[in-house]
Amino acid sequence: MRNHRNERRASSRSWDAVAGWYAGWVGKDGSRHHRLLAIPALLDLVQLRAGESLLDIGCGPGVLAPAVAAAGARYTGVDLSPKLIAIARRHHAGSGRFVVADATRLAEVPGLETGGFDAAAFLLSLQDIDPLDAAIASAALMLRPSGRLAILMTHPCFRVPRQSGWGWDEKRALRFRRVDRYLTPLAVPMQDYGGGRSGTTRSYHRPLSAYAAALHASGLVIDAMQEIAGGGMNGAHLSKAERLAEAEIPLFLALRAIKRSGAPVVTGWRR
Ligand SMILES: C[S@@+](CC[C@H](N)C(=O)[O-])C[C@H]1O[C@@H](n2cnc3c(N)ncnc32)[C@H](O)[C@@H]1O
């Protein structure tokens, strides 16, 4: 209980202070990770059809918008940062609309219709949004019955900010992943953006069970999951041991959950 109270005391903040750095770093079309891994995996899960609508929650500079528009779907991006929304409009106004909004209170935003979206997505944003339960409940409210929620995040079991990393086992000539902390939710200040000059954001680590419980509590049923390795990205520069480790230990976790129309079938899920 103590840990969850601590997590609830923190609350997510806009990325305004690092907006220029972040938008420059990912670029107009997204970083290599976005283009080669994250966006294709998210689109694969969400299976958009022409004419459908998608809400991109924590959209930042809007790198998902062109792919959604290319699928013939209607795109709405929301983010707490007015600066990132301004950049998104500058780069991608032709692909959809962008709205400044708090992901944990979407039902209060004029122009966003509750139950009005076929799909919603958190693309590398849910781990920067707090509290988790409110963000998931808010996303669920915006979906129509049977609507899909897709979540793409760094894998919470292996990529715990500041509490995990690569190690080298000399005897076995083996690259391994160490995880120092996992079950305790953490609000981790991320201060190394732009050489530490531009600002601080927070990343929120939660164990996998917290995501499953939050989805269940909001009437969302997980029906698909992908664990995505990042190794293919820099293969040419890696040693054999590094390649093996990168191929085995996933970088991203992608989940799809469907909005249930009736009451929960199973009760008693616990954190
Ligand atoms: C790592 S960035 C990801 C942005 C974008 N999805 C991408 O992949 O480039 C995380 C984003 O979450 C946004 N964010 C954090 N808390 C938020 C909240 N409560 N409501 C809306 N957006 C939030 C930040 O402003 C930031 O743009």
The ligand as an ORCA input file, in Angstrom:
! r2SCAN-3c Opt
* xyz 0 1
  C       8.294     10.412    -24.363
  S       7.115     11.622    -24.842
  C       6.288     10.685    -26.130
  C       5.656     11.559    -27.151
  C       5.163     10.845    -28.416
  N       4.120      9.880    -28.145
  C       6.317     10.183    -29.142
  O       6.341      8.945    -29.238
  O       7.181     10.920    -29.635
  C       5.911     11.576    -23.500
  C       4.789     12.593    -23.672
  O       3.811     12.412    -22.638
  C       3.252     13.697    -22.375
  N       2.524     13.709    -21.106
  C       3.009     13.505    -19.843
  N       1.999     13.589    -18.940
  C       0.866     13.873    -19.649
  C      -0.493     14.059    -19.290
  N      -0.902     13.996    -18.016
  N      -1.377     14.320    -20.278
  C      -0.994     14.378    -21.584
  N       0.277     14.195    -21.977
  C       1.199     13.940    -21.028
  C       4.459     14.618    -22.394
  O       4.117     15.998    -22.519
  C       5.241     14.044    -23.587
  O       4.907     14.702    -24.783
*
